[in-house]
Amino acid sequence: MTKRRSRGDGGLHWDENRQRWIASLTVGYTPAGKRIVKKASGETKTEANTKLKKLIRDYEDGLAIEPSSYTVADAVRYWLQHGLKGRGDNTVSLYTEFAENHIISALGARKLRDLSVEDVDRWLANKAQGLSTRTLKMIHGILNRSVKNAMIRDKVKRNVVDLCEVPQGRSGRKSKALTLAQAVNVMAAADRANVRMRCYVVLSLLTGVRTEELRELHWSHLVAFDETRKAWVPVAEAGWDHTEYAIYVWRSVRRSGDTKTVKSRRTLKLPQRCVDVLRLLWEHDEEGTADVGRLVFCTKNGTALSAGNVRRDFRKVIKDAGLIDKDWTPREMRHSFVSLLSDSGVPIEHISRLVGHANTVVTETVYRLQIRPVMQEGATAMDDLFGDEREA
């Protein structure tokens, strides 16, 4: 005769269709009086009972029960669909490509609740052999945010990806900066280019403005200080008979139109050479005085320049300056700006504010090869305190 199970142990029966043992237990009732039943299955009675006890323990602790069939691919694709709202099409396309090629292809079939730290560490170590550190950080970030999003939706209890360190990847293309002699040659080559690219090169090199910010610069963002009114006035109204000019770096070509960070929104006084080339461009642009809202740097049809447009014409200037054109990109004018100021002894704090960094850490980390002035204050102070033995 079959032994009756104790009260509170629930039920246990063999399912012929599934060929598995099914353990079940009523854990409560809904407001409508319907029973709330938790079930677990296993190939043996012990396995079914063990799984049921875990489900009941999690239920009593107020924890969600993770779905057993939810995979890493499900989590990543859900985040790609719902977690990138407001991002540009290029960003969404890039993230999707990286997710499909590097995450889903390698870890996609893994059950999310079974994903372990070891799985992620091995995956990153394998990817480090062929990807740069920047790319590794990107794919780690995609997986990390996908799993974090799955946690919010009670698909998994913890985020093991957040516990993993990103290894060092292959060395990527190092950013460079022009020397003073090279910068002089580039400026001379820019003088021989068309007036719009001449202006673009001079502004990017002498102000350190990001290329994405220059491409969104409007004529209304160019202002002159009116000595009579003691105020900054758009150049369309103020004219060119003033001594001080500035640009509002308040916009970028990002989807939102905002600058990269809050501190990237800044107003920069212009060097005289920048004023001269902007005036030439203003006079060359027949529609400039009629439409002050027009972009400063645009195509012949008045449309916005793409990154490819800028890169193509910029490399013509670089080649004319006697440099290898494929080795340089427009963003390295910004690096050169930092380098030239640094070599001139400008404090890192001032450089950081000029380029719109949130703090000096960013400037020193990203542009560390360009920060070169010798710090003399310590040596000078010690000499003053203890003297110089050569003078004794």
Buried (B, 14 or more C-beta within 10 A) or exposed (E): EEEEEEEEEBEBEEEEEEEBBBBBBEBEEEEEEEEEEBBBBBEEEEBBBBBBBEBBEBBEEEEEEBBEEBBBBBBBBBBBEEBBEEBEEEEBEEBBEBBBEBBBEBBBEBBBBEBEEEBBBEBBEEBBEEBBBEBBBBBBBBBBBBBBBBBEEEBBEEBBBBEBEBBEBEEEEEBBBBEEEBBEBBBEBBBEBBBBBBBBBBBBBBBBBBBBBBBBBBBBBBBBBBEEEEEBBBBBEBEEEBEBBBBBBBBBBBEEEEBBEEBBBBEBEBEEEBBBBBBBBBEEBEEBEEBBEBBBBBEEEEEEBEBEBBBEBBBBBBBBBEBEBEEBBBBBBBBBBBBBBBBEEBEBEEBBBBBBBEEBEBBBEBBEEBBEEEEEEEEEEEEEEEEEEEEE
